[in-house]
Protein backbone atom coordinates (compact mmCIF):
# COMPACT_ATOMS: atom_id res chain seq x y z
CA UNK A 1 0.00 0.00 0.00
CA UNK A 2 2.95 2.34 0.44
CA UNK A 3 5.72 1.54 -2.01
CA UNK A 4 4.20 -0.86 -4.54
CA UNK A 5 6.79 -3.61 -3.92
CA UNK A 6 5.83 -7.26 -4.23
CA UNK A 7 4.45 -8.66 -0.97
CA UNK A 8 5.67 -12.02 0.24
CA UNK A 9 4.00 -13.83 3.12
CA UNK A 10 0.49 -14.08 4.47
CA UNK A 11 -2.48 -13.65 2.16
CA UNK A 12 -3.83 -10.66 4.12
CA UNK A 13 -0.46 -8.88 4.37
CA UNK A 14 -0.70 -5.24 3.20
CA UNK A 15 2.87 -3.96 3.49
CA UNK A 16 6.25 -5.30 2.39
CA UNK A 17 8.01 -4.20 5.60
CA UNK A 18 7.57 -2.51 8.96
CA UNK A 19 9.15 0.61 7.45
CA UNK A 20 6.44 0.86 4.74
CA UNK A 21 3.66 0.14 7.25
CA UNK A 22 4.91 2.89 9.58
CA UNK A 23 5.44 5.35 6.71
CA UNK A 24 1.90 4.73 5.45
CA UNK A 25 0.29 5.34 8.86
CA UNK A 26 2.50 8.38 9.56
CA UNK A 27 1.43 9.92 6.25
CA UNK A 28 -2.25 9.26 7.03
CA UNK A 29 -2.02 10.97 10.43
CA UNK A 30 0.43 13.75 9.51
CA UNK A 31 -2.05 16.66 9.65
CA UNK A 32 -3.62 15.65 12.94
CA UNK A 33 -0.25 14.96 14.52
CA UNK A 34 1.08 18.36 13.43
CA UNK A 35 -1.85 20.15 15.06
CA UNK A 36 -1.38 18.27 18.33
CA UNK A 37 2.39 18.74 18.21
CA UNK A 38 2.05 22.49 17.62
CA UNK A 39 -0.45 22.97 20.46
CA UNK A 40 1.69 20.90 22.83
CA UNK A 41 4.74 22.97 21.91
CA UNK A 42 2.85 26.21 22.68
CA UNK A 43 1.63 24.83 26.02
CA UNK A 44 5.15 23.64 26.89
CA UNK A 45 6.58 27.09 26.07
CA UNK A 46 3.93 28.85 28.18
CA UNK A 47 4.61 26.45 31.05
CA UNK A 48 8.37 27.07 30.96
CA UNK A 49 7.82 30.85 30.96
CA UNK A 50 5.46 30.71 33.95
CA UNK A 51 7.80 28.35 35.79
CA UNK A 52 10.79 30.62 35.11
CA UNK A 53 9.06 33.74 36.42
CA UNK A 54 7.45 31.96 39.38
CA UNK A 55 10.19 29.98 41.19
CA UNK A 56 8.68 30.60 44.65
CA UNK A 57 5.15 29.52 43.65
CA UNK A 58 3.62 33.00 44.08
CA UNK A 59 4.60 36.35 42.55
CA UNK A 60 3.44 39.19 40.31
CA UNK A 61 4.67 40.19 36.88
CA UNK A 62 3.78 42.60 34.10
CA UNK A 63 2.01 41.43 30.98
CA UNK A 64 4.79 43.02 28.91
CA UNK A 65 7.45 40.77 30.50
CA UNK A 66 5.40 37.69 29.69
CA UNK A 67 4.81 38.84 26.12
CA UNK A 68 8.50 39.71 25.68
CA UNK A 69 9.40 36.08 26.49
CA UNK A 70 6.84 34.84 23.94
CA UNK A 71 3.97 33.90 26.24
CA UNK A 72 0.73 33.22 24.33
CA UNK A 73 -2.38 34.02 26.40
CA UNK A 74 -4.61 32.01 24.06
CA UNK A 75 -3.15 28.66 25.14
CA UNK A 76 -3.86 27.25 28.60
CA UNK A 77 -5.10 23.91 29.94
CA UNK A 78 -7.80 24.92 32.44
CA UNK A 79 -9.71 27.77 34.04
CA UNK A 80 -10.50 28.04 37.74
CA UNK A 81 -13.10 30.51 39.03
CA UNK A 82 -13.04 31.28 42.75
CA UNK A 83 -16.15 31.80 44.89
CA UNK A 84 -15.50 35.55 44.67
CA UNK A 85 -15.48 35.40 40.85
CA UNK A 86 -11.73 35.69 40.20
CA UNK A 87 -10.70 33.74 37.10
CA UNK A 88 -7.35 31.93 37.14
CA UNK A 89 -5.93 30.48 33.93
CA UNK A 90 -3.70 27.42 34.29
CA UNK A 91 -1.08 25.76 32.16
CA UNK A 92 -1.02 22.45 34.00
CA UNK A 93 -0.13 23.45 37.59
CA UNK A 94 1.20 26.95 36.79
CA UNK A 95 -1.48 29.62 36.86
CA UNK A 96 -1.98 33.32 36.31
CA UNK A 97 -4.62 35.80 37.39
CA UNK A 98 -5.11 39.11 35.56
CA UNK A 99 -4.98 41.99 38.05
CA UNK A 100 -5.08 45.72 37.28
CA UNK A 101 -2.85 47.84 35.05
CA UNK A 102 -1.37 44.93 33.05
CA UNK A 103 -0.12 43.08 36.13
CA UNK A 104 -0.61 39.35 36.60
CA UNK A 105 -0.42 37.25 39.73
CA UNK A 106 1.43 33.98 39.13
CA UNK A 107 0.60 30.97 41.30
CA UNK A 108 1.39 27.29 41.46
CA UNK A 109 -1.36 24.83 42.27
CA UNK A 110 -0.22 22.50 45.00
Rosetta blueprint (number, residue, H / E / L):
1 X L
2 X L
3 X L
4 X L
5 X L
6 X L
7 X L
8 X L
9 X L
10 X L
11 X L
12 X L
13 X L
14 X L
15 X L
16 X L
17 X L
18 X H
19 X H
20 X H
21 X H
22 X H
23 X H
24 X H
25 X H
26 X H
27 X H
28 X H
29 X L
30 X H
31 X H
32 X H
33 X H
34 X H
35 X H
36 X H
37 X H
38 X H
39 X H
40 X H
41 X H
42 X H
43 X H
44 X H
45 X H
46 X H
47 X H
48 X H
49 X H
50 X H
51 X H
52 X H
53 X H
54 X L
55 X L
56 X L
57 X L
58 X E
59 X E
60 X E
61 X E
62 X E
63 X H
64 X H
65 X H
66 X H
67 X H
68 X H
69 X L
70 X L
71 X L
72 X L
73 X L
74 X L
75 X L
76 X L
77 X L
78 X E
79 X E
80 X E
81 X E
82 X L
83 X L
84 X L
85 X L
86 X L
87 X E
88 X E
89 X E
90 X E
91 X E
92 X L
93 X L
94 X E
95 X E
96 X E
97 X E
98 X E
99 X L
100 X L
101 X L
102 X L
103 X E
104 X E
105 X E
106 X E
107 X E
108 X E
109 X L
110 X L
